[in-house]
């Protein structure tokens, strides 16, 4: 498990390293606009499976996906005019939306729950730049072992994975993030939006 400190001077270098690592199927712990999260190539089945193993997450609990823009969201999910209006108002930001997934996307089944998919455009420069450079979706789940709380504290993150048999490949240490909870989750597949996680 490699640890790299994030400072303003090395961000371009970090983006280059992240692009290479993600393309190689590696798992990154990265700061986001909410909590520290796991980033992996959402199109890479083995990488997604490793995220579940590191997180010890039940396979029937899908993880959401980071995307770079609404155009990318439309490629993955059915989005009507009302839903698009809602997304434009709330993205980028701390809201994950659950939408009806399109068929035959070529994404791992672990990312879906009953033909639904969770999507989010984060409001965090480093992650947004990475999404644009890679031009592919990334996993967007908190960097914690299932059952443990998600965290903004780097020491808590490192402590959780230090003695684990399967570890992330790279941890980006941006210090302690501003106090935050994971993103709010809203189901847009019903007639009325339904909050699944506050």
Phi, psi and omega in degrees: 000109180273139179242126180236129178279137180263119173228162184305321185294330187255014186295321179296318179296319179296316179303316180299316180296318180296317179302314181297312182298314182297318179296334178274002178083019181274163183250128183246139167262122190226143173292149175225188179283355177243276181234177173294139184227164174270125173250131174208160179293113183290349178267354184259106185304315182296320180295317180296318178299323179292324176301315180297321180292315180296319183280345185055045184266135177301140185290346179271002178253101183298156173249148180285174185232138170273136174230163187274333182199175182293328177302318177295322179298321181292335177286335184260334186220157173281124182229117178272180185297320180296316179296319180297320177300315179298316182295317181297328180284327189252349180248147350295149180170188189269038180235122173262131179249143176259125183230163176286123185282146172287162182270160175051051181276344181077016178263153179302143181299334180299343182271358183242150174224112182052050179059025177242154183224141179261128183231150177205142167255112182286164176247065183216114190310312183301313181290320179297319178296319180296316179300321180291316181296317184282327183055043175209155181288154179235153175296149185225056182245150183296146182274083178205161174279134183310133182100334175272151179291148172294154186221152173256358185262120185297322181297321178296321179296308183298320181297321182298325188255353184306314185258011181282146179295314177255122185239160171296157181279327184216136174244124175269114183266103177255021183074197178282131179276162175303144182306127181200159173258167173301167184299152172289141179247124181237127179273117180257013183274348180265177178297323178243141176302136181237127180281120179265331176214126181284000000 
